[in-house]
Amino acid sequence: MSNIYDKYFYKIYNWALGKTRNKEDAEDITSSVFVAIYEYLNKDIEIKSIENLIWKIAHNIWNKKAKEYILNKNNEIDIDFIENISL
């Protein structure tokens, strides 16, 4: 797991920072990604590509965070944020 962390931490963090434009949210997303990877690796499931798995998890966590953000805005639409969402 430490090899995965070392190889992908800054890639995930920088990607999340670009999506959120917020250091704290990027840190939260990055931590959530690595927790999810750790949990997934503890299952006995064959992994064909660890990189694909990591980015799939990252995108799923980003999508969940974006939806929560939109719901918490009380129907106020932040156009810059919406435009940055890539589903």
Secondary structure, 3 states (H helix, E strand, C coil): CHHHHHHHHHHHHHHHHHHHCCHHHHHHHHHHHHHHHHHHHCCCCCCCCHHHHHHHHHHHHHHHHHHHHHHHCCCCCCHHHHHHCCC
